[in-house]
Amino acid sequence: MRETSARLLRLLSLLQTRRDWSGAELAERLEVAPRTVRRDIDRLRDLGYPVHATAGTAGYRLGAGADLPPLLLDDDEAVAVAMGLRTAAGGSITGIEETSVRALAKLEQVLPSRLRHRINALQTMTVPMTNTGPTVEPSTLTAIAAACRDSLRLRFDYRTHDGTSAMRTTEPHRLVHAGRRWYLIGWDIDRQDWRTYRVDRLDPRTPTGPRFTPRTPPEPDLSGYTSRAISTSAYRYQARFTLHVSAETAAERIAPTTATLEPIDEHSCTLRAGSNSLDELAIYVTTKGFDFQVHEPPELVEHIKTLTARLARATD
């Protein structure tokens, strides 16, 4: 009986981590026969969990409902959720602060003392900085996340940096959180290319569009792709430097929203950054405090030579 109960908990945990599972996948994960999986699914239904059969795939999906019992969390997951809720109480999502406090109060009510001590220690030793960046409505994030999850086309009104607005239609792929801002990576239907959108500038339209077959993402490393898209690709001048310091050390002073870093070896890395101003690029790399070499664009190489001569004359 104990083995069956443990297997049911593991089965429930698997169903909570992904939208759809085939019976064969669950049997393989649980190391049991497909017939055992079917029996365990029936037991979960008897306990009040709405496990639905998916048409055509001989699979299962955990549905939502008012009678759905609480989620199962291990110690590390419970700490992560509690810290996430505390952070959200002063975060960059509009209107979520009060909701986060209520959810946190419910969670901490049922936490064992050993976990409350871990959470309190983390909170006590953490000093939050006041968020000054743009905020995003929770409903906007959940609408985008649902469209990404269900592979549904997303239409939205988008405001560009110059204040103009236009309607965009995309195949949404992933949300990326870059510290102070949220970004959506998606395939733009009209432009037939991948695009990165600031979520605080878009207003989703309803209903969502038809389903689509997810495309292969532009790069496996979506965080690096987003960093390049927002810090380099959108600008007139796209610069490449070699910094004579490790990528790990450079990352302490260079945020991924302003430039991208690629390690060369343990003593050097490549810095890529963009700007509409050559002066801005020259000042940016010079004030980071690292020795460097500029490679491109050619206009920047000549501009830094001119600045170097001008600064040298200024000290004579």
C-alpha positions in Angstrom: 0.0 0.0 0.0 2.8 2.4 0.8 4.4 1.7 -2.5 1.1 2.4 -4.3 0.7 5.7 -2.4 4.2 6.8 -3.2 3.6 6.0 -6.9 0.3 8.0 -6.9 2.2 11.0 -5.5 4.8 10.7 -8.2 2.2 10.3 -10.9 0.4 13.4 -9.7 3.7 15.3 -9.6 4.4 14.3 -13.2 0.9 15.4 -14.3 1.5 18.8 -12.7 4.7 19.5 -14.5 3.5 19.2 -18.1 0.2 19.8 -19.9 -0.1 16.5 -21.8 1.4 13.0 -21.1 0.9 9.8 -23.1 0.3 6.6 -21.2 3.5 5.1 -22.5 5.5 8.1 -21.2 4.0 7.9 -17.8 4.6 4.1 -17.6 8.2 4.6 -18.6 8.8 7.3 -16.0 7.1 5.3 -13.2 8.7 2.0 -14.4 5.4 0.2 -14.4 3.1 -1.4 -17.0 0.6 0.8 -18.9 -2.3 -1.1 -17.2 -0.9 0.0 -13.8 -0.9 3.6 -15.0 -4.6 3.3 -16.0 -5.5 2.0 -12.6 -3.5 4.7 -10.9 -5.3 7.4 -13.0 -8.7 5.9 -11.9 -7.5 6.2 -8.2 -6.6 9.9 -8.7 -10.0 10.5 -10.2 -11.7 8.8 -7.2 -9.7 11.2 -5.0 -11.1 14.2 -6.8 -8.4 15.0 -9.2 -9.8 15.9 -12.7 -7.5 13.8 -14.9 -8.8 14.0 -18.5 -8.1 11.6 -21.4 -6.7 13.4 -24.4 -8.3 12.5 -27.8 -6.2 10.7 -30.3 -3.0 10.3 -28.3 -4.0 7.8 -25.6 -2.8 10.3 -23.1 -3.8 12.2 -20.0 -4.1 15.8 -18.9 -4.6 17.2 -15.4 -7.5 19.6 -15.6 -8.3 22.7 -13.5 -11.4 22.8 -11.2 -12.7 24.3 -8.0 -12.3 20.9 -6.2 -8.7 20.4 -7.2 -6.7 19.5 -4.1 -3.5 21.4 -3.2 -0.3 21.1 -5.2 2.4 18.8 -4.0 5.7 20.6 -3.2 8.9 19.3 -1.9 11.0 21.3 0.6 13.1 23.2 -2.1 10.0 23.9 -4.2 8.1 25.3 -1.2 11.0 27.6 -0.3 11.2 28.8 -3.9 7.5 29.5 -4.1 7.5 31.4 -0.8 10.5 33.5 -1.8 9.0 34.2 -5.2 5.8 35.4 -3.6 7.7 37.7 -1.2 9.7 39.1 -4.2 6.5 39.6 -6.2 5.0 41.6 -3.4 7.4 44.4 -4.4 8.0 43.4 -8.0 7.4 44.5 -11.6 4.0 43.1 -12.1 1.2 45.6 -11.7 -1.4 44.8 -9.0 0.1 41.5 -7.9 1.5 42.8 -4.6 -1.6 42.3 -2.5 -2.4 39.0 -4.1 1.1 37.7 -3.4 0.8 38.7 0.2 -2.5 36.7 0.6 -1.1 33.7 -1.1 2.1 33.8 1.0 0.1 34.0 4.2 -1.8 30.8 3.2 1.4 29.0 2.3 3.3 30.0 5.4 0.4 28.8 7.5 1.0 25.2 6.5 4.8 25.2 6.2 6.8 23.2 8.8 9.0 25.3 11.1 12.2 24.1 9.5 11.1 25.7 6.2 9.9 28.9 7.8 13.4 29.3 9.3 15.1 28.9 5.9 12.7 31.4 4.3 13.1 33.9 7.1 16.9 33.6 6.9 16.9 34.2 3.2 14.5 37.2 3.6 16.5 38.7 6.5 19.7 38.6 4.5 18.2 40.0 1.3 18.0 43.7 0.6 15.5 44.5 -2.2 16.1 47.5 -4.5 13.1 49.6 -5.4 11.8 48.7 -8.8 11.8 51.8 -11.1 11.2 50.0 -14.4 8.0 49.6 -16.3 5.4 47.3 -14.8 3.2 44.6 -16.5 -0.4 43.6 -15.8 -0.7 40.1 -14.5 -3.5 39.4 -16.9 -1.2 40.3 -19.8 1.5 37.9 -18.7 -1.0 35.0 -18.1 -2.6 35.6 -21.5 0.8 35.5 -23.3 1.9 32.4 -21.3 -1.3 30.6 -22.1 -0.9 31.3 -25.8 2.7 30.1 -25.7 1.7 26.9 -23.8 -1.2 26.1 -26.1 0.4 27.1 -29.4 -2.2 29.7 -30.2 -1.6 32.7 -32.4 -1.5 36.0 -30.5 -2.7 39.3 -31.8 -1.8 42.5 -29.9 -1.5 46.3 -30.3 2.2 47.2 -30.0 3.7 50.6 -29.1 7.2 51.2 -30.5 9.8 53.4 -28.9 8.7 56.4 -30.8 5.1 56.1 -29.6 3.4 54.8 -32.7 1.1 51.8 -32.4 0.3 49.0 -34.8 -1.4 45.6 -34.6 0.9 42.6 -34.7 0.1 38.9 -35.2 2.6 36.4 -33.8 3.2 32.7 -33.0 4.3 33.3 -29.4 7.2 31.1 -28.2 8.5 32.1 -24.8 8.5 34.9 -22.2 11.9 36.1 -21.0 12.3 38.1 -17.8 15.4 40.4 -18.0 15.4 41.7 -14.4 13.3 44.9 -14.8 11.5 44.1 -18.0 9.5 41.2 -19.6 10.0 40.3 -23.3 8.1 38.0 -25.7 9.9 36.0 -28.3 7.6 35.1 -31.2 7.4 34.5 -34.9 6.0 37.6 -36.6 3.4 36.5 -39.2 3.6 39.6 -41.3 7.4 40.0 -41.3 8.0 36.2 -41.5 10.8 36.4 -39.0 11.5 36.1 -35.3 10.9 39.2 -33.2 11.4 40.3 -29.6 8.7 42.5 -28.0 8.6 44.4 -24.8 5.6 43.1 -22.9 4.9 46.5 -21.2 4.3 47.9 -24.7 1.7 45.4 -25.9 -2.0 45.0 -25.3 -3.3 41.5 -26.2 -6.5 41.2 -28.3 -9.1 38.5 -27.7 -9.9 35.9 -28.7 -6.6 34.4 -29.5 -6.0 33.0 -33.0 -5.9 29.5 -34.4 -3.4 26.8 -33.2 -0.1 26.6 -34.9 2.7 24.0 -35.1 5.6 25.4 -32.9 8.7 26.3 -34.9 12.3 25.6 -34.0 13.4 28.6 -31.9 15.9 31.0 -33.5 18.6 29.8 -31.1 18.8 27.1 -28.3 20.0 29.8 -25.9 16.9 32.1 -25.8 18.3 34.3 -23.0 21.4 35.1 -25.1 19.2 35.6 -28.2 17.1 38.1 -26.2 20.1 39.9 -24.9 21.5 40.4 -28.4 18.1 41.5 -29.7 17.6 44.2 -27.1 21.2 45.4 -26.7 22.7 45.1 -30.1 20.6 44.1 -33.1 18.1 47.0 -32.9 20.7 49.8 -33.3 22.5 51.5 -36.2 26.0 50.6 -35.0 26.7 47.1 -33.7 30.1 46.9 -32.1 32.4 44.0 -31.2 35.2 44.2 -28.7 37.6 41.9 -27.0 37.8 42.4 -23.2 41.0 41.2 -21.6 39.1 39.7 -18.6 37.1 36.6 -18.1 33.4 36.6 -19.1 32.5 35.9 -15.4 34.3 39.0 -14.2 32.9 41.2 -17.0 29.4 40.0 -16.2 29.7 41.6 -12.7 29.7 45.1 -14.4 27.8 44.4 -17.7 24.1 43.7 -17.6 22.6 41.4 -20.3 20.1 44.1 -21.2 22.9 46.4 -22.3 25.4 44.0 -24.0 26.2 40.4 -24.5 29.3 38.5 -23.4 30.9 35.4 -25.1 33.8 33.7 -23.4 37.0 33.3 -25.5 39.2 31.7 -22.8 39.7 32.1 -19.0 41.4 35.5 -19.5 39.3 37.1 -22.3 35.8 37.4 -23.7 33.9 39.1 -26.6 31.6 42.0 -25.9 28.9 42.9 -28.3 26.8 46.1 -27.9 24.8 48.4 -30.0 24.0 52.1 -30.1 22.9 54.9 -32.5 25.9 56.9 -31.3 29.6 56.1 -31.7 30.4 58.4 -28.7 28.0 56.4 -26.6 29.7 53.1 -27.5 33.2 54.5 -26.9 32.2 55.8 -23.5 30.3 52.6 -22.6 33.2 50.3 -23.1 35.9 52.6 -21.7 34.1 53.2 -18.4 33.7 49.5 -17.6 37.3 49.5 -16.2 38.7 46.7 -18.4 41.4 46.7 -21.0 39.9 46.1 -24.4 40.4 46.0 -28.2 37.8 47.3 -30.7 37.2 45.3 -33.9 34.1 46.7 -35.5 32.4 48.6 -37.0 35.2 50.4 -38.9 33.6 53.8 -38.0 34.0 53.0 -34.4 37.6 52.0 -34.8 38.4 55.3 -36.4 36.3 57.2 -33.9 38.2 55.7 -30.9 41.5 56.5 -32.6 40.4 60.1 -32.9 39.2 60.2 -29.3 42.4 58.7 -28.1 44.5 61.4 -29.8 42.2 64.1 -28.5 42.5 62.8 -24.9 46.2 62.5 -25.2 46.5 66.1 -26.3 44.3 67.1 -23.4 46.8 65.8 -20.9 49.9 67.4 -22.5 
